[in-house]
Amino acid sequence: MERFIAEDLATRNYKEFLQLYNKLTQNCFIACVTNLNYRKVTAEEESCIDTCSTKWMNLNQRQMAVFMEVGPLADKKMGQSVGHGM
């Protein structure tokens, strides 16, 4: 049973990572790649992609830090409010 739970958690984490990666890729591509006439990205596009992806990763890290801080408090509060309803 524990193995199933661990595998399910690993699968969900992997899916969430892929969703984040796909969103980052799509948004940075739309924002940065302006000319599809060349096989390679320009220096300007590459710089934009570096900046964009760094911002997205920093945003994700900050969101996760807040979630890790606030999540347990919200869970505790939800548990208290459910307990009062009985």
C-alpha positions in Angstrom: 0.0 0.0 0.0 2.8 2.4 0.9 4.5 1.6 -2.4 1.4 2.5 -4.3 1.1 5.8 -2.4 4.7 6.6 -3.1 4.4 5.8 -6.8 1.2 7.9 -7.0 2.9 10.8 -5.4 5.9 10.5 -7.7 3.6 10.4 -10.7 1.8 13.5 -9.6 5.0 15.3 -8.9 6.3 14.4 -12.4 3.1 15.6 -14.0 3.2 18.9 -12.1 6.9 19.3 -13.2 6.0 18.7 -16.8 3.1 21.1 -16.6 5.4 23.8 -15.2 8.0 23.1 -17.8 5.5 23.3 -20.6 4.0 26.5 -19.3 7.5 28.1 -18.9 8.5 26.9 -22.4 5.3 28.2 -24.0 5.4 31.6 -22.3 9.1 32.2 -22.9 8.8 31.1 -26.5 5.9 33.4 -27.2 7.6 36.3 -25.4 11.1 35.9 -26.8 11.1 34.1 -30.2 10.2 36.8 -32.7 11.7 35.6 -36.0 11.1 32.0 -37.3 13.2 32.6 -40.4 16.3 31.1 -39.0 17.1 27.7 -37.6 19.0 29.1 -34.6 17.8 31.6 -32.0 19.4 35.0 -32.1 21.6 36.3 -29.3 18.8 38.7 -28.3 16.3 35.8 -28.3 18.6 33.6 -26.3 19.2 36.4 -23.7 15.4 36.9 -23.4 14.9 33.2 -23.0 17.5 33.1 -20.2 15.9 36.0 -18.4 12.4 34.7 -18.9 13.1 31.1 -17.7 15.0 32.4 -14.7 12.1 34.6 -13.7 9.7 31.7 -14.0 11.9 29.4 -12.0 12.3 32.1 -9.3 8.5 32.7 -9.2 7.9 28.9 -8.8 10.4 28.7 -6.0 8.8 31.6 -4.2 5.3 30.2 -4.7 6.5 26.8 -3.3 8.1 28.5 -0.3 4.8 30.3 0.5 2.8 27.2 -0.1 5.1 25.2 2.3 4.6 28.0 4.9 0.9 28.6 4.5 -0.3 25.2 3.5 0.0 23.5 6.9 -1.7 26.5 8.5 -4.6 26.3 6.1 -4.8 22.5 6.7 -4.8 23.1 10.4 -7.5 25.8 10.1 -9.6 23.5 7.9 -9.3 20.7 10.4 -10.5 23.0 13.2 -13.5 24.4 11.2 -14.5 20.8 10.3 -14.3 19.8 13.9 -16.5 22.6 15.0 -19.2 21.6 12.6 -20.0 18.4 14.4 
